[in-house]
C-alpha cells in the first residue's frame, strides 16, 4: 500500500485515516519490540555489525572522541578533552561565548551588535572540527 504524503505530513489521506493506519500497525510494532527485547546484540550481529563493536560500551567514539571529550569537560579536565577531540574545544568555546552573549542580551534587553557571535564563527568552528577528524583519520592526530 502506498501513501502519498504532502507538505503537512498527511497529504491526500485525512487525519482519521492516518490514525487508523497508525493503530493498525502499532500492535505489530509492539510485538516486534517485545520479541527483540534483550536480543539486540544477536540481531545487530546477524545484520553484519562487528561483534567487537557491540562489546565496547561506555567508551569514546573511535573516530571523533566526542564522548570522552565531553566527559572530560564535565570533570573540568581541559587537557584530556583536547587530546580526545581537538576540534570540539573551539566549538565548546563558541557555544559558551554565545550563551554568555544571549544571557547578556536577555539581562540588558538590548541586542549585542559589536563582537556578535554569528553563523560565520560557527561555520569556522565546524570546519576546524571536520579538519581535526580528517587529520585523525589520516593518522596525524
Legacy VTK file of the C-alpha trace (Angstrom):
# vtk DataFile Version 3.0
C-alpha trace
ASCII
DATASET POLYDATA
POINTS 141 float
0.000 0.000 0.000
1.458 3.380 -0.945
0.611 6.567 0.864
1.203 9.885 -0.804
2.415 12.363 1.753
2.045 16.078 1.219
3.659 19.089 2.797
1.649 18.916 6.016
2.558 15.263 6.520
-0.915 13.928 5.752
-1.259 14.643 2.027
-4.263 13.016 0.423
-5.259 10.960 3.435
-7.145 12.525 6.294
-6.205 12.546 9.935
-8.687 9.761 10.771
-7.234 7.536 8.060
-3.702 8.234 9.264
-4.641 7.381 12.854
-6.344 4.168 11.707
-3.198 3.113 9.849
-1.082 4.034 12.856
-3.278 1.965 15.199
-3.284 -0.964 12.789
0.498 -1.241 12.810
1.049 -0.267 16.461
0.315 -3.819 17.607
2.746 -5.285 15.097
5.488 -2.872 16.121
4.941 -3.668 19.799
5.146 -7.398 19.041
8.466 -6.932 17.216
9.825 -4.832 20.078
8.868 -7.500 22.607
10.494 -10.280 20.571
13.667 -8.207 20.088
13.964 -7.218 23.761
17.294 -8.416 25.139
18.424 -9.774 21.764
19.789 -6.612 20.125
23.377 -7.870 20.094
22.271 -11.000 18.256
20.081 -9.031 15.839
22.793 -6.482 15.034
25.415 -9.216 14.639
23.163 -11.021 12.150
22.781 -7.719 10.281
26.552 -7.568 9.812
27.635 -5.346 12.715
31.025 -6.468 14.031
30.717 -8.132 17.437
33.830 -6.295 18.653
31.926 -3.015 18.302
28.988 -4.393 20.270
31.176 -5.443 23.221
32.673 -1.993 23.837
30.230 0.090 25.795
30.569 3.445 27.547
33.749 4.208 25.650
34.799 7.073 23.441
33.803 7.249 19.813
36.730 5.699 17.907
36.603 8.411 15.245
35.834 11.671 16.964
36.415 11.048 20.671
33.395 13.241 21.410
32.020 11.120 24.254
35.366 11.057 26.049
35.919 14.777 25.416
32.508 15.740 26.817
33.049 13.563 29.889
36.431 15.211 30.446
34.893 18.666 30.048
32.216 17.784 32.595
35.002 16.908 35.047
36.877 20.119 34.224
39.856 18.384 32.613
40.518 20.545 29.556
43.770 18.844 28.524
42.186 15.396 28.349
39.264 16.859 26.380
41.723 18.489 23.960
43.601 15.203 23.490
40.371 13.261 22.937
38.966 15.675 20.358
40.831 18.873 19.491
38.065 20.005 17.155
35.434 20.006 19.879
37.160 22.585 22.052
36.697 25.595 19.730
33.020 24.694 19.341
32.716 24.486 23.117
34.277 27.939 23.487
31.987 29.352 20.784
28.929 27.813 22.482
29.947 29.187 25.883
30.545 32.660 24.437
27.217 32.555 22.594
25.414 31.514 25.789
27.051 34.422 27.648
26.082 36.774 24.825
22.441 35.610 24.905
22.364 35.939 28.697
23.723 39.484 28.432
21.111 40.366 25.806
18.345 38.945 27.999
19.637 40.817 31.061
20.047 44.196 29.374
17.206 43.915 26.895
19.492 45.169 24.106
20.954 43.233 21.218
24.733 42.999 21.067
25.901 44.462 17.768
29.642 44.611 18.327
31.530 41.299 18.559
28.381 39.403 17.633
28.821 35.624 17.510
27.172 34.717 14.253
26.945 31.948 11.676
30.412 32.620 10.243
32.072 31.754 13.548
30.009 28.563 13.870
30.997 27.574 10.334
34.678 28.191 11.115
34.378 26.026 14.247
32.659 23.301 12.234
35.413 23.395 9.623
38.003 23.104 12.386
36.135 20.085 13.769
35.946 18.407 10.349
39.627 19.175 9.785
40.586 17.547 13.075
38.545 14.461 12.149
40.290 14.296 8.770
43.689 14.532 10.449
42.669 11.805 12.902
41.575 9.550 10.030
44.871 10.219 8.282
46.713 9.185 11.442
48.265 12.589 12.086
46.367 13.242 15.350
LINES 1 142
141 0 1 2 3 4 5 6 7 8 9 10 11 12 13 14 15 16 17 18 19 20 21 22 23 24 25 26 27 28 29 30 31 32 33 34 35 36 37 38 39 40 41 42 43 44 45 46 47 48 49 50 51 52 53 54 55 56 57 58 59 60 61 62 63 64 65 66 67 68 69 70 71 72 73 74 75 76 77 78 79 80 81 82 83 84 85 86 87 88 89 90 91 92 93 94 95 96 97 98 99 100 101 102 103 104 105 106 107 108 109 110 111 112 113 114 115 116 117 118 119 120 121 122 123 124 125 126 127 128 129 130 131 132 133 134 135 136 137 138 139 140
